[in-house]
Amino acid sequence: MTLYKLEHLHILYDDVEDIKFIGVYSSTEKAERAVAELRTQPGFRDFPDIVTEEMIDADKTEGFYISEVEVDETNWKEGFTTYKYWD
């Protein structure tokens, strides 16, 4: 079963990202309705667009993201490394 995850990305400074998980929806239409409700709210209205591939190619990455997720499937299948950016 495919669901649709909605998040919002805002870059704070020096590539420090503030990602807000908004919800999971049964269709892209329902996720888009949530965007329509949120895009006029404080903070969200500064970056109200649903980010597209074209926007990413133009280095415009702040805004709403709708992504497909499969239920009962592991999406992260590798390890990770943490980098220390502060002293």
Secondary structure per residue as TSV (DSSP state, phi and psi in degrees):
chain	resnum	aa	ss	phi	psi
A	1	M	-	360.0	134.2
A	2	T	E	-99.7	131.9
A	3	L	E	-120.4	171.2
A	4	Y	E	-126.9	116.7
A	5	K	E	-90.7	134.2
A	6	L	E	-115.1	126.0
A	7	E	E	-134.3	163.7
A	8	H	E	-129.3	133.4
A	9	L	E	-113.6	131.5
A	10	H	E	-135.2	129.4
A	11	I	E	-91.0	121.1
A	12	L	E	-77.1	-54.9
A	13	Y	E	-171.4	153.0
A	14	D	T	40.8	44.7
A	15	D	T	66.7	18.8
A	16	V	E	-83.4	118.2
A	17	E	E	-98.3	139.2
A	18	D	E	-110.3	104.8
A	19	I	E	-107.6	124.6
A	20	K	E	-108.5	121.3
A	21	F	E	-79.4	122.4
A	22	I	E	-100.4	-44.5
A	23	G	E	172.2	176.8
A	24	V	E	-123.7	134.5
A	25	Y	E	-127.7	157.9
A	26	S	S	-84.5	-8.8
A	27	S	S	-152.9	159.5
A	28	T	H	-66.2	-33.0
A	29	E	H	-60.8	-41.5
A	30	K	H	-69.5	-37.0
A	31	A	H	-64.9	-41.0
A	32	E	H	-65.8	-33.8
A	33	R	H	-65.3	-38.0
A	34	A	H	-63.9	-40.7
A	35	V	H	-60.3	-44.6
A	36	A	H	-59.4	-35.7
A	37	E	H	-73.7	-34.2
A	38	L	H	-89.1	-27.0
A	39	R	T	-62.8	-14.6
A	40	T	T	-98.3	-2.3
A	41	Q	S	-79.9	154.5
A	42	P	T	-52.2	140.0
A	43	G	T	84.9	-59.6
A	44	F	G	-62.2	-34.8
A	45	R	G	-67.6	-18.5
A	46	D	G	-73.5	-25.4
A	47	F	S	-140.1	72.8
A	48	P	-	-88.5	-3.9
A	49	D	S	-86.0	153.2
A	50	I	B	-82.2	122.3
A	51	V	-	-71.8	130.9
A	52	T	-	-111.2	168.7
A	53	E	H	-58.7	-39.3
A	54	E	H	-62.5	-39.5
A	55	M	H	-65.9	-41.9
A	56	I	H	-62.1	-42.4
A	57	D	H	-60.6	-28.4
A	58	A	T	-94.8	15.0
A	59	D	T	60.8	30.5
A	60	K	-	-108.8	90.2
A	61	T	-	-107.4	-4.1
A	62	E	-	-87.2	134.4
A	63	G	E	145.8	-159.3
A	64	F	E	-88.0	142.8
A	65	Y	E	-123.9	129.3
A	66	I	E	-114.5	121.7
A	67	S	E	-131.7	146.9
A	68	E	E	-78.6	139.6
A	69	V	E	-133.4	140.8
A	70	E	E	-96.1	131.4
A	71	V	T	-68.0	140.8
A	72	D	T	64.0	26.2
A	73	E	-	-125.1	132.4
A	74	T	-	-76.1	120.7
A	75	N	S	-92.9	-24.7
A	76	W	-	-106.2	111.6
A	77	K	-	-116.0	7.3
A	78	E	S	-126.9	168.6
A	79	G	-	-74.2	-169.8
A	80	F	-	-148.8	162.4
A	81	T	-	-126.9	138.0
A	82	T	-	-101.9	131.2
A	83	Y	-	-105.8	135.8
A	84	K	-	-91.4	116.8
A	85	Y	-	-100.6	1.9
A	86	W	-	-127.9	162.3
A	87	D	-	-129.5	360.0
